[in-house]
Amino acid sequence: MRLSEYVLLAASSLFVIVNPLAAVPAFITMTPNDTPEQRIRMARLACWLMAGILLAFAIAGQWIFKILGITMPAFQLAASIVLLLVALDMLRAQRSRLQQTHEETEAGAEKTDIAVTPLAVPMLAGPGAISTAILLQNQARDLPQHVALYGCILGVSFASYLILRVSARGARWLSPIVMNIAIRIMGLLLAAVAIQFMVNAVKILRADMSVPLTP
């Protein structure tokens, strides 16, 4: 895979699974009494935390697998199922419970600061985003692609911050119809990414099974 293709895959996959647009209504709901400046501060901290978490798992994910005895094909299959579940919820224009539950939204509305939880984790850097970062790290074949992945994580975090910053003064600009259409399109793309990860895992497993055992 060429560098340009890898950057496009990494940036689109991360943005779709983080899905900051879908986080906007909950962000506004959980901060009804906060000023726009306070909301912006929370959004900035949450996006910094999201970037740090995704970078940490992208770098250390494979070491964690070695310690736990998890093979990459097994993780790819598990992660593809998680991503597919999120994608199916997005196709129905729903916020996946893997990213945010109703209970977390209610608890967030009672907190004075939602930046760390539930905004950063699990709304932005949830299981799906963490799994995607690890899978993309595994697909990187050389140093430029690894650097590109880290740049994409920072870029998606910055884009998420800009979206939340704009929404901090109210989400009147956000048309529910347009948002639902955008979420459904991103859900379709995410489903395709999930299936591709699953196909890649099956190919690796078939190749491993076809290798004859040495006596």
TORPA-4810 file (N, C-alpha, C, O; in nm, 3 decimals):
<nodes>
NODE_1_0.084_-0.119_0.000_0.000_0.000_0.000_0.087_0.125_0.000_0.176_0.140_0.083_M
NODE_2_0.060_0.214_-0.096_0.138_0.338_-0.103_0.104_0.431_0.013_0.000_0.418_0.077_R
NODE_3_0.195_0.526_0.037_0.179_0.616_0.151_0.049_0.696_0.139_-0.023_0.711_0.238_L
NODE_4_0.019_0.747_0.020_-0.103_0.827_0.002_-0.228_0.744_0.031_-0.323_0.793_0.093_S
NODE_5_-0.228_0.617_-0.013_-0.342_0.530_0.014_-0.355_0.500_0.162_-0.466_0.495_0.216_E
NODE_6_-0.241_0.482_0.228_-0.244_0.453_0.371_-0.295_0.574_0.450_-0.373_0.558_0.543_Y
NODE_7_-0.251_0.693_0.413_-0.296_0.815_0.482_-0.447_0.831_0.466_-0.517_0.864_0.562_V
NODE_8_-0.497_0.807_0.344_-0.641_0.819_0.320_-0.718_0.718_0.404_-0.822_0.750_0.462_L
NODE_9_-0.668_0.594_0.409_-0.733_0.490_0.489_-0.732_0.526_0.637_-0.835_0.517_0.704_L
NODE_10_-0.616_0.568_0.688_-0.602_0.598_0.831_-0.689_0.717_0.871_-0.761_0.711_0.971_A
NODE_11_-0.682_0.825_0.794_-0.757_0.946_0.829_-0.907_0.921_0.824_-0.980_0.960_0.915_A
NODE_12_-0.954_0.857_0.717_-1.097_0.834_0.703_-1.149_0.736_0.807_-1.256_0.757_0.865_S
NODE_13_-1.074_0.629_0.832_-1.118_0.529_0.930_-1.127_0.589_1.070_-1.225_0.568_1.140_S
NODE_14_-1.025_0.664_1.109_-1.024_0.723_1.243_-1.134_0.827_1.259_-1.202_0.831_1.362_L
NODE_15_-1.152_0.911_1.158_-1.255_1.015_1.170_-1.395_0.953_1.178_-1.479_0.998_1.255_F
NODE_16_-1.418_0.850_1.097_-1.549_0.787_1.094_-1.579_0.718_1.227_-1.691_0.728_1.278_V
NODE_17_-1.481_0.648_1.285_-1.508_0.576_1.409_-1.514_0.670_1.529_-1.593_0.647_1.620_I
NODE_18_-1.433_0.775_1.530_-1.443_0.875_1.638_-1.577_0.949_1.629_-1.645_0.970_1.729_V
NODE_19_-1.613_0.988_1.505_-1.745_1.046_1.476_-1.778_1.163_1.568_-1.875_1.156_1.644_N
NODE_20_-1.701_1.271_1.563_-1.728_1.385_1.652_-1.862_1.453_1.626_-1.919_1.513_1.716_P
NODE_21_-1.913_1.443_1.503_-2.042_1.504_1.473_-2.153_1.443_1.559_-2.240_1.514_1.609_L
NODE_22_-2.148_1.310_1.575_-2.251_1.244_1.655_-2.236_1.274_1.803_-2.331_1.258_1.880_A
NODE_23_-2.118_1.320_1.844_-2.097_1.352_1.986_-2.149_1.490_2.023_-2.164_1.522_2.141_A
NODE_24_-2.177_1.573_1.923_-2.217_1.711_1.950_-2.346_1.720_2.032_-2.348_1.791_2.132_V
NODE_25_-2.456_1.650_1.994_-2.578_1.664_2.075_-2.558_1.625_2.221_-2.607_1.694_2.310_P
NODE_26_-2.486_1.515_2.246_-2.461_1.475_2.384_-2.372_1.576_2.456_-2.392_1.603_2.574_A
NODE_27_-2.275_1.632_2.386_-2.186_1.732_2.443_-2.266_1.853_2.491_-2.242_1.905_2.600_F
NODE_28_-2.361_1.898_2.409_-2.444_2.013_2.446_-2.538_1.976_2.561_-2.559_2.055_2.654_I
NODE_29_-2.594_1.855_2.554_-2.688_1.811_2.657_-2.623_1.800_2.794_-2.685_1.832_2.895_T
NODE_30_-2.498_1.754_2.797_-2.429_1.731_2.924_-2.370_1.858_2.984_-2.322_1.857_3.097_M
NODE_31_-2.374_1.968_2.909_-2.316_2.093_2.960_-2.419_2.207_2.951_-2.388_2.312_2.894_T
NODE_32_-2.539_2.189_3.005_-2.643_2.291_2.987_-2.615_2.421_3.061_-2.659_2.528_3.018_P
NODE_33_-2.541_2.414_3.171_-2.517_2.533_3.253_-2.377_2.591_3.235_-2.340_2.685_3.305_N
NODE_34_-2.300_2.536_3.144_-2.163_2.583_3.123_-2.160_2.693_3.017_-2.240_2.693_2.924_D
NODE_35_-2.067_2.785_3.032_-2.049_2.891_2.934_-1.977_2.835_2.811_-1.914_2.730_2.819_T
NODE_36_-1.985_2.905_2.697_-1.911_2.860_2.580_-1.761_2.842_2.606_-1.700_2.749_2.554_P
NODE_37_-1.703_2.931_2.688_-1.560_2.919_2.718_-1.532_2.792_2.797_-1.431_2.725_2.772_E
NODE_38_-1.619_2.757_2.891_-1.600_2.634_2.968_-1.616_2.512_2.878_-1.542_2.414_2.892_Q
NODE_39_-1.711_2.517_2.787_-1.729_2.406_2.693_-1.606_2.389_2.604_-1.562_2.277_2.578_R
NODE_40_-1.551_2.501_2.558_-1.432_2.495_2.473_-1.315_2.434_2.549_-1.239_2.354_2.494_I
NODE_41_-1.300_2.473_2.677_-1.192_2.416_2.757_-1.208_2.265_2.772_-1.111_2.191_2.761_R
NODE_42_-1.331_2.220_2.798_-1.355_2.076_2.810_-1.327_2.004_2.678_-1.266_1.897_2.677_M
NODE_43_-1.370_2.063_2.568_-1.346_2.002_2.437_-1.197_1.991_2.408_-1.151_1.890_2.356_A
NODE_44_-1.121_2.096_2.442_-0.977_2.094_2.418_-0.909_1.985_2.499_-0.828_1.910_2.446_R
NODE_45_-0.943_1.975_2.627_-0.884_1.872_2.712_-0.924_1.732_2.665_-0.840_1.642_2.662_L
NODE_46_-1.050_1.714_2.629_-1.097_1.583_2.584_-1.025_1.538_2.458_-0.989_1.421_2.444_A
NODE_47_-1.003_1.630_2.366_-0.936_1.594_2.240_-0.788_1.567_2.261_-0.730_1.482_2.193_C
NODE_48_-0.725_1.639_2.354_-0.586_1.607_2.389_-0.577_1.467_2.449_-0.487_1.390_2.416_W
NODE_49_-0.670_1.436_2.538_-0.671_1.303_2.600_-0.696_1.195_2.495_-0.633_1.089_2.497_L
NODE_50_-0.789_1.221_2.403_-0.816_1.125_2.297_-0.691_1.097_2.215_-0.659_0.982_2.185_M
NODE_51_-0.620_1.203_2.178_-0.498_1.187_2.101_-0.395_1.105_2.178_-0.332_1.015_2.122_A
NODE_52_-0.378_1.136_2.307_-0.281_1.062_2.387_-0.316_0.915_2.401_-0.229_0.829_2.393_G
NODE_53_-0.444_0.886_2.421_-0.487_0.747_2.438_-0.467_0.668_2.308_-0.415_0.557_2.311_I
NODE_54_-0.509_0.726_2.196_-0.496_0.655_2.069_-0.349_0.636_2.030_-0.311_0.531_1.978_L
NODE_55_-0.266_0.737_2.057_-0.124_0.723_2.028_-0.062_0.614_2.116_0.018_0.533_2.069_L
NODE_56_-0.099_0.613_2.243_-0.043_0.514_2.336_-0.078_0.372_2.293_0.009_0.285_2.292_A
NODE_57_-0.203_0.348_2.257_-0.243_0.214_2.216_-0.186_0.177_2.079_-0.154_0.061_2.055_F
NODE_58_-0.173_0.275_1.990_-0.113_0.246_1.860_0.033_0.202_1.875_0.079_0.113_1.804_A
NODE_59_0.104_0.265_1.967_0.246_0.233_1.987_0.264_0.105_2.067_0.349_0.022_2.034_I
NODE_60_0.184_0.089_2.173_0.207_-0.022_2.267_0.113_-0.139_2.246_0.125_-0.239_2.317_A
NODE_61_0.021_-0.130_2.151_-0.079_-0.234_2.135_-0.021_-0.372_2.110_-0.064_-0.470_2.171_G
NODE_62_0.076_-0.381_2.019_0.134_-0.511_1.985_0.212_-0.570_2.102_0.214_-0.692_2.119_Q
NODE_63_0.275_-0.487_2.182_0.345_-0.538_2.301_0.246_-0.596_2.400_0.272_-0.698_2.463_W
NODE_64_0.131_-0.529_2.413_0.028_-0.581_2.503_-0.020_-0.717_2.456_-0.044_-0.807_2.537_I
NODE_65_-0.034_-0.734_2.324_-0.078_-0.862_2.270_0.021_-0.973_2.301_-0.017_-1.085_2.334_F
NODE_66_0.150_-0.940_2.290_0.252_-1.040_2.319_0.247_-1.084_2.465_0.263_-1.202_2.496_K
NODE_67_0.225_-0.988_2.553_0.217_-1.021_2.696_0.096_-1.110_2.724_0.104_-1.204_2.803_I
NODE_68_-0.017_-1.080_2.659_-0.141_-1.155_2.682_-0.153_-1.279_2.594_-0.246_-1.358_2.611_L
NODE_69_-0.060_-1.297_2.500_-0.066_-1.412_2.412_-0.175_-1.403_2.306_-0.228_-1.506_2.263_G
NODE_70_-0.209_-1.282_2.263_-0.312_-1.261_2.161_-0.245_-1.243_2.025_-0.153_-1.164_2.012_I
NODE_71_-0.291_-1.316_1.925_-0.236_-1.302_1.790_-0.308_-1.188_1.718_-0.422_-1.156_1.750_T
NODE_72_-0.241_-1.129_1.622_-0.300_-1.018_1.548_-0.424_-1.060_1.469_-0.521_-0.985_1.468_M
NODE_73_-0.425_-1.176_1.400_-0.549_-1.215_1.331_-0.669_-1.227_1.425_-0.780_-1.189_1.389_P
NODE_74_-0.646_-1.279_1.546_-0.756_-1.290_1.643_-0.807_-1.153_1.681_-0.928_-1.131_1.691_A
NODE_75_-0.715_-1.059_1.702_-0.757_-0.924_1.737_-0.827_-0.857_1.619_-0.924_-0.785_1.637_F
NODE_76_-0.777_-0.881_1.497_-0.841_-0.823_1.380_-0.985_-0.868_1.366_-1.073_-0.788_1.337_Q
NODE_77_-1.008_-0.997_1.388_-1.145_-1.048_1.380_-1.234_-0.986_1.488_-1.346_-0.944_1.460_L
NODE_78_-1.183_-0.980_1.611_-1.261_-0.922_1.721_-1.288_-0.773_1.694_-1.400_-0.726_1.712_A
NODE_79_-1.186_-0.701_1.651_-1.202_-0.558_1.625_-1.298_-0.533_1.510_-1.376_-0.438_1.513_A
NODE_80_-1.292_-0.617_1.407_-1.383_-0.599_1.294_-1.528_-0.617_1.335_-1.617_-0.549_1.283_S
NODE_81_-1.553_-0.708_1.428_-1.689_-0.727_1.479_-1.736_-0.603_1.555_-1.849_-0.558_1.540_I
NODE_82_-1.646_-0.548_1.639_-1.679_-0.426_1.714_-1.710_-0.311_1.618_-1.809_-0.240_1.636_V
NODE_83_-1.624_-0.294_1.517_-1.646_-0.186_1.421_-1.774_-0.206_1.342_-1.844_-0.110_1.311_L
NODE_84_-1.805_-0.331_1.309_-1.927_-0.360_1.234_-2.051_-0.328_1.318_-2.150_-0.277_1.265_L
NODE_85_-2.047_-0.357_1.448_-2.160_-0.324_1.535_-2.181_-0.172_1.541_-2.294_-0.123_1.537_L
NODE_86_-2.069_-0.098_1.552_-2.079_0.048_1.553_-2.136_0.098_1.420_-2.221_0.186_1.417_V
NODE_87_-2.088_0.039_1.310_-2.133_0.081_1.177_-2.282_0.056_1.158_-2.351_0.140_1.099_A
NODE_88_-2.333_-0.056_1.207_-2.475_-0.086_1.194_-2.560_0.015_1.270_-2.667_0.055_1.223_L
NODE_89_-2.512_0.057_1.388_-2.584_0.161_1.462_-2.580_0.294_1.387_-2.678_0.368_1.386_D
NODE_90_-2.467_0.324_1.325_-2.456_0.448_1.248_-2.548_0.446_1.127_-2.605_0.549_1.091_M
NODE_91_-2.562_0.331_1.063_-2.653_0.320_0.949_-2.798_0.346_0.991_-2.880_0.388_0.910_L
NODE_92_-2.828_0.320_1.119_-2.961_0.351_1.173_-2.965_0.490_1.235_-3.062_0.527_1.301_R
NODE_93_-2.857_0.567_1.214_-2.846_0.705_1.267_-2.860_0.706_1.418_-2.924_0.794_1.475_A
NODE_94_-2.798_0.606_1.483_-2.799_0.597_1.629_-2.656_0.602_1.680_-2.563_0.557_1.614_Q
NODE_95_-2.641_0.657_1.801_-2.511_0.657_1.869_-2.492_0.520_1.933_-2.573_0.480_2.016_R
NODE_96_-2.387_0.450_1.895_-2.365_0.313_1.944_-2.342_0.312_2.094_-2.275_0.400_2.148_S
NODE_97_-2.397_0.210_2.161_-2.374_0.194_2.305_-2.230_0.155_2.333_-2.187_0.162_2.448_R
NODE_98_-2.155_0.113_2.232_-2.012_0.088_2.251_-1.937_0.219_2.270_-1.828_0.221_2.328_L
NODE_99_-1.993_0.328_2.220_-1.929_0.458_2.232_-1.989_0.541_2.344_-1.919_0.620_2.408_Q
NODE_100_-2.117_0.523_2.368_-2.185_0.608_2.466_-2.317_0.543_2.503_-2.396_0.507_2.416_Q
NODE_101_-2.342_0.529_2.632_-2.469_0.474_2.678_-2.557_0.586_2.734_-2.509_0.695_2.765_T
NODE_102_-2.685_0.557_2.746_-2.778_0.655_2.802_-2.741_0.688_2.946_-2.752_0.802_2.990_H
NODE_103_-2.695_0.586_3.018_-2.656_0.608_3.157_-2.536_0.701_3.167_-2.530_0.784_3.258_E
NODE_104_-2.442_0.688_3.075_-2.324_0.776_3.076_-2.363_0.919_3.042_-2.306_1.013_3.098_E
NODE_105_-2.459_0.936_2.951_-2.505_1.071_2.918_-2.571_1.136_3.039_-2.547_1.253_3.068_T
NODE_106_-2.656_1.060_3.110_-2.721_1.114_3.229_-2.620_1.147_3.338_-2.630_1.250_3.404_E
NODE_107_-2.521_1.057_3.356_-2.419_1.082_3.457_-2.335_1.204_3.420_-2.297_1.282_3.507_A
NODE_108_-2.307_1.220_3.291_-2.230_1.334_3.246_-2.301_1.465_3.270_-2.237_1.567_3.298_G
NODE_109_-2.435_1.464_3.260_-2.511_1.587_3.283_-2.504_1.632_3.428_-2.525_1.749_3.458_A
NODE_110_-2.473_1.540_3.517_-2.465_1.573_3.660_-2.324_1.614_3.701_-2.304_1.662_3.813_E
NODE_111_-2.225_1.594_3.613_-2.086_1.626_3.648_-2.056_1.772_3.617_-2.117_1.832_3.528_K
NODE_112_-1.961_1.827_3.691_-1.919_1.964_3.664_-1.819_1.972_3.551_-1.805_2.077_3.488_T
NODE_113_-1.748_1.863_3.523_-1.650_1.860_3.416_-1.656_1.724_3.348_-1.629_1.621_3.411_D
NODE_114_-1.692_1.723_3.221_-1.709_1.597_3.148_-1.593_1.568_3.054_-1.601_1.475_2.973_I
NODE_115_-1.485_1.645_3.061_-1.377_1.634_2.963_-1.315_1.495_2.961_-1.298_1.436_2.854_A
NODE_116_-1.282_1.442_3.079_-1.214_1.312_3.085_-1.313_1.200_3.055_-1.291_1.119_2.964_V
NODE_117_-1.419_1.195_3.132_-1.524_1.097_3.110_-1.659_1.163_3.133_-1.677_1.233_3.232_T
NODE_118_-1.754_1.144_3.044_-1.752_1.047_2.933_-1.710_1.103_2.798_-1.715_1.031_2.699_P
NODE_119_-1.667_1.231_2.790_-1.640_1.289_2.658_-1.517_1.226_2.591_-1.527_1.174_2.480_L
NODE_120_-1.402_1.230_2.661_-1.281_1.172_2.601_-1.293_1.021_2.592_-1.269_0.961_2.486_A
NODE_121_-1.331_0.959_2.704_-1.350_0.814_2.711_-1.486_0.788_2.774_-1.508_0.830_2.887_V
NODE_122_-1.579_0.720_2.706_-1.558_0.646_2.582_-1.616_0.711_2.457_-1.615_0.649_2.351_P
NODE_123_-1.667_0.836_2.466_-1.737_0.892_2.352_-1.647_0.912_2.232_-1.685_0.880_2.119_M
NODE_124_-1.526_0.966_2.253_-1.433_0.989_2.142_-1.334_0.873_2.128_-1.324_0.813_2.021_L
NODE_125_-1.262_0.843_2.233_-1.163_0.733_2.230_-1.224_0.609_2.294_-1.184_0.570_2.404_A
NODE_126_-1.318_0.549_2.226_-1.383_0.429_2.276_-1.316_0.303_2.224_-1.211_0.311_2.161_G
NODE_127_-1.375_0.187_2.250_-1.316_0.060_2.204_-1.295_0.055_2.054_-1.194_0.001_2.007_P
NODE_128_-1.390_0.111_1.978_-1.376_0.108_1.833_-1.257_0.190_1.785_-1.182_0.145_1.699_G
NODE_129_-1.241_0.311_1.840_-1.129_0.397_1.798_-0.995_0.337_1.839_-0.900_0.340_1.762_A
NODE_130_-0.989_0.281_1.959_-0.865_0.218_2.005_-0.829_0.098_1.917_-0.714_0.081_1.878_I
NODE_131_-0.928_0.016_1.886_-0.905_-0.100_1.799_-0.858_-0.057_1.662_-0.768_-0.119_1.604_S
NODE_132_-0.919_0.048_1.608_-0.880_0.097_1.475_-0.736_0.146_1.475_-0.661_0.118_1.381_T
NODE_133_-0.696_0.219_1.579_-0.558_0.269_1.587_-0.458_0.153_1.590_-0.354_0.160_1.525_A
NODE_134_-0.490_0.049_1.665_-0.399_-0.067_1.673_-0.392_-0.140_1.540_-0.283_-0.179_1.497_I
NODE_135_-0.505_-0.159_1.474_-0.507_-0.228_1.345_-0.431_-0.148_1.239_-0.357_-0.206_1.159_L
NODE_136_-0.448_-0.017_1.239_-0.375_0.066_1.142_-0.225_0.063_1.168_-0.145_0.063_1.074_L
NODE_137_-0.187_0.061_1.294_-0.045_0.048_1.329_0.012_-0.083_1.275_0.125_-0.087_1.226_Q
NODE_138_-0.067_-0.189_1.283_-0.021_-0.319_1.233_-0.006_-0.319_1.081_0.078_-0.390_1.027_N
NODE_139_-0.087_-0.238_1.012_-0.081_-0.233_0.867_0.032_-0.145_0.815_0.069_-0.154_0.699_Q
NODE_140_0.086_-0.058_0.901_0.196_0.029_0.859_0.320_-0.055_0.831_0.361_-0.136_0.914_A
NODE_141_0.380_-0.035_0.715_0.491_-0.119_0.671_0.629_-0.055_0.685_0.730_-0.125_0.682_R
NODE_142_0.634_0.076_0.701_0.764_0.143_0.713_0.748_0.267_0.800_0.638_0.300_0.844_D
NODE_143_0.860_0.335_0.824_0.860_0.451_0.913_0.768_0.563_0.864_0.695_0.619_0.945_L
NODE_144_0.769_0.598_0.734_0.677_0.704_0.689_0.530_0.673_0.719_0.454_0.763_0.753_P
NODE_145_0.490_0.546_0.706_0.351_0.511_0.733_0.321_0.519_0.883_0.212_0.561_0.923_Q
NODE_146_0.417_0.478_0.966_0.397_0.492_1.110_0.382_0.640_1.149_0.294_0.676_1.226_H
NODE_147_0.470_0.724_1.093_0.462_0.867_1.122_0.330_0.924_1.070_0.268_1.009_1.134_V
NODE_148_0.287_0.876_0.953_0.161_0.923_0.895_0.043_0.888_0.986_-0.050_0.967_1.002_A
NODE_149_0.047_0.768_1.044_-0.061_0.728_1.135_-0.068_0.821_1.255_-0.176_0.865_1.294_L
NODE_150_0.047_0.851_1.314_0.048_0.940_1.430_-0.002_1.080_1.391_-0.072_1.146_1.467_Y
NODE_151_0.035_1.123_1.271_-0.015_1.252_1.223_-0.165_1.250_1.201_-0.233_1.349_1.229_G
NODE_152_-0.218_1.138_1.151_-0.363_1.125_1.130_-0.437_1.128_1.262_-0.545_1.187_1.272_C
NODE_153_-0.381_1.064_1.365_-0.445_1.067_1.498_-0.451_1.209_1.549_-0.555_1.252_1.600_I
NODE_154_-0.342_1.282_1.537_-0.341_1.422_1.580_-0.435_1.507_1.496_-0.504_1.595_1.548_L
NODE_155_-0.439_1.479_1.364_-0.528_1.555_1.276_-0.674_1.533_1.308_-0.753_1.628_1.310_G
NODE_156_-0.712_1.408_1.332_-0.851_1.377_1.366_-0.887_1.437_1.502_-0.999_1.486_1.521_V
NODE_157_-0.793_1.435_1.595_-0.817_1.497_1.726_-0.839_1.648_1.712_-0.926_1.705_1.777_S
NODE_158_-0.760_1.710_1.626_-0.775_1.855_1.604_-0.907_1.885_1.535_-0.976_1.981_1.570_F
NODE_159_-0.944_1.803_1.435_-1.072_1.822_1.366_-1.189_1.805_1.464_-1.287_1.879_1.458_A
NODE_160_-1.178_1.708_1.553_-1.282_1.687_1.654_-1.293_1.808_1.745_-1.403_1.851_1.780_S
NODE_161_-1.178_1.863_1.783_-1.180_1.983_1.867_-1.248_2.100_1.796_-1.326_2.173_1.857_Y
NODE_162_-1.218_2.119_1.668_-1.280_2.228_1.593_-1.432_2.213_1.588_-1.506_2.310_1.603_L
NODE_163_-1.478_2.089_1.565_-1.622_2.064_1.558_-1.688_2.091_1.693_-1.792_2.156_1.699_I
NODE_164_-1.626_2.044_1.801_-1.682_2.068_1.934_-1.672_2.215_1.973_-1.759_2.267_2.043_L
NODE_165_-1.567_2.281_1.928_-1.551_2.424_1.958_-1.662_2.506_1.893_-1.719_2.595_1.954_R
NODE_166_-1.690_2.473_1.766_-1.798_2.544_1.696_-1.932_2.520_1.765_-2.014_2.610_1.776_V
NODE_167_-1.953_2.396_1.810_-2.080_2.362_1.873_-2.091_2.417_2.015_-2.200_2.415_2.074_S
NODE_168_-1.982_2.467_2.072_-1.984_2.515_2.211_-2.078_2.633_2.230_-2.126_2.656_2.341_A
NODE_169_-2.103_2.707_2.125_-2.194_2.822_2.134_-2.337_2.785_2.092_-2.421_2.872_2.069_R
NODE_170_-2.361_2.656_2.084_-2.493_2.608_2.045_-2.486_2.533_1.914_-2.401_2.562_1.830_G
NODE_171_-2.574_2.436_1.896_-2.570_2.351_1.777_-2.684_2.384_1.682_-2.737_2.295_1.614_A
NODE_172_-2.722_2.512_1.676_-2.831_2.550_1.586_-2.791_2.530_1.440_-2.875_2.508_1.354_R
NODE_173_-2.660_2.538_1.414_-2.611_2.521_1.277_-2.622_2.377_1.230_-2.611_2.350_1.110_W
NODE_174_-2.643_2.284_1.324_-2.639_2.142_1.291_-2.779_2.093_1.257_-2.862_2.075_1.345_L
NODE_175_-2.805_2.073_1.129_-2.934_2.024_1.085_-2.945_1.874_1.114_-2.859_1.797_1.072_S
NODE_176_-3.050_1.831_1.186_-3.064_1.688_1.216_-3.069_1.603_1.090_-3.015_1.492_1.089_P
NODE_177_-3.134_1.652_0.984_-3.145_1.574_0.861_-3.008_1.556_0.798_-2.970_1.445_0.760_I
NODE_178_-2.933_1.666_0.787_-2.799_1.658_0.727_-2.708_1.570_0.812_-2.631_1.491_0.757_V
NODE_179_-2.717_1.582_0.944_-2.633_1.502_1.033_-2.664_1.354_1.018_-2.573_1.271_1.013_M
NODE_180_-2.793_1.319_1.010_-2.830_1.178_0.995_-2.780_1.121_0.863_-2.736_1.007_0.857_N
NODE_181_-2.788_1.202_0.757_-2.737_1.155_0.626_-2.587_1.132_0.634_-2.536_1.031_0.586_I
NODE_182_-2.515_1.229_0.696_-2.370_1.216_0.708_-2.332_1.095_0.792_-2.238_1.023_0.758_A
NODE_183_-2.404_1.072_0.901_-2.373_0.958_0.988_-2.398_0.826_0.915_-2.321_0.732_0.931_I
NODE_184_-2.505_0.819_0.837_-2.533_0.696_0.762_-2.426_0.669_0.658_-2.386_0.554_0.639_R
NODE_185_-2.379_0.773_0.590_-2.272_0.755_0.491_-2.144_0.707_0.559_-2.076_0.617_0.510_I
NODE_186_-2.111_0.770_0.673_-1.992_0.728_0.746_-2.008_0.586_0.800_-1.910_0.511_0.807_M
NODE_187_-2.130_0.549_0.837_-2.155_0.412_0.882_-2.130_0.311_0.772_-2.075_0.203_0.797_G
NODE_188_-2.170_0.345_0.650_-2.146_0.255_0.536_-1.997_0.239_0.511_-1.949_0.128_0.486_L
NODE_189_-1.923_0.349_0.518_-1.779_0.343_0.499_-1.713_0.261_0.610_-1.622_0.183_0.584_L
NODE_190_-1.759_0.280_0.733_-1.702_0.206_0.844_-1.732_0.057_0.831_-1.647_-0.026_0.864_L
NODE_191_-1.850_0.022_0.783_-1.883_-0.120_0.762_-1.789_-0.181_0.660_-1.745_-0.295_0.676_A
NODE_192_-1.757_-0.106_0.553_-1.664_-0.156_0.452_-1.525_-0.176_0.511_-1.457_-0.274_0.480_A
NODE_193_-1.482_-0.082_0.596_-1.351_-0.095_0.662_-1.350_-0.218_0.752_-1.252_-0.292_0.754_V
NODE_194_-1.458_-0.239_0.827_-1.466_-0.354_0.917_-1.458_-0.486_0.841_-1.388_-0.579_0.881_A
NODE_195_-1.530_-0.494_0.730_-1.527_-0.616_0.648_-1.388_-0.638_0.591_-1.341_-0.751_0.582_I
NODE_196_-1.320_-0.528_0.551_-1.185_-0.543_0.496_-1.089_-0.594_0.601_-1.005_-0.679_0.572_Q
NODE_197_-1.099_-0.543_0.723_-1.016_-0.595_0.832_-1.044_-0.744_0.855_-0.951_-0.821_0.881_F
NODE_198_-1.169_-0.783_0.846_-1.205_-0.923_0.865_-1.146_-1.009_0.753_-1.094_-1.118_0.779_M
NODE_199_-1.155_-0.960_0.629_-1.098_-1.035_0.515_-0.948_-1.050_0.532_-0.893_-1.157_0.506_V
NODE_200_-0.880_-0.943_0.575_-0.735_-0.951_0.594_-0.699_-1.055_0.700_-0.603_-1.129_0.683_N
NODE_201_-0.778_-1.059_0.809_-0.751_-1.158_0.914_-0.771_-1.299_0.863_-0.691_-1.388_0.895_A
NODE_202_-0.876_-1.322_0.784_-0.901_-1.456_0.729_-0.789_-1.498_0.636_-0.748_-1.614_0.636_V
NODE_203_-0.738_-1.404_0.555_-0.627_-1.435_0.465_-0.503_-1.479_0.543_-0.436_-1.575_0.506_K
NODE_204_-0.475_-1.408_0.652_-0.358_-1.445_0.733_-0.377_-1.582_0.796_-0.284_-1.662_0.799_I
NODE_205_-0.498_-1.609_0.845_-0.525_-1.738_0.907_-0.515_-1.851_0.805_-0.460_-1.957_0.836_L
NODE_206_-0.566_-1.830_0.686_-0.557_-1.933_0.581_-0.412_-1.958_0.542_-0.373_-2.072_0.519_R
NODE_207_-0.332_-1.849_0.534_-0.191_-1.866_0.501_-0.117_-1.942_0.610_-0.032_-2.025_0.581_A
NODE_208_-0.151_-1.913_0.736_-0.086_-1.984_0.848_-0.126_-2.131_0.849_-0.043_-2.217_0.881_D
NODE_209_-0.250_-2.161_0.815_-0.297_-2.298_0.816_-0.240_-2.380_0.702_-0.229_-2.502_0.712_M
NODE_210_-0.203_-2.311_0.593_-0.151_-2.382_0.476_-0.002_-2.415_0.489_0.052_-2.494_0.412_S
NODE_211_0.063_-2.353_0.588_0.206_-2.379_0.607_0.222_-2.517_0.674_0.166_-2.540_0.781_V
NODE_212_0.296_-2.609_0.611_0.312_-2.743_0.670_0.393_-2.738_0.798_0.489_-2.661_0.809_P
NODE_213_0.354_-2.820_0.893_0.426_-2.826_1.020_0.557_-2.902_1.002_0.562_-3.006_0.937_L
NODE_214_0.662_-2.849_1.059_0.792_-2.916_1.051_0.800_-3.026_1.155_0.757_-3.005_1.268_T
NODE_215_0.854_-3.143_1.120_0.865_-3.252_1.216_0.964_-3.221_1.326_0.985_-3.303_1.415_P
</nodes>
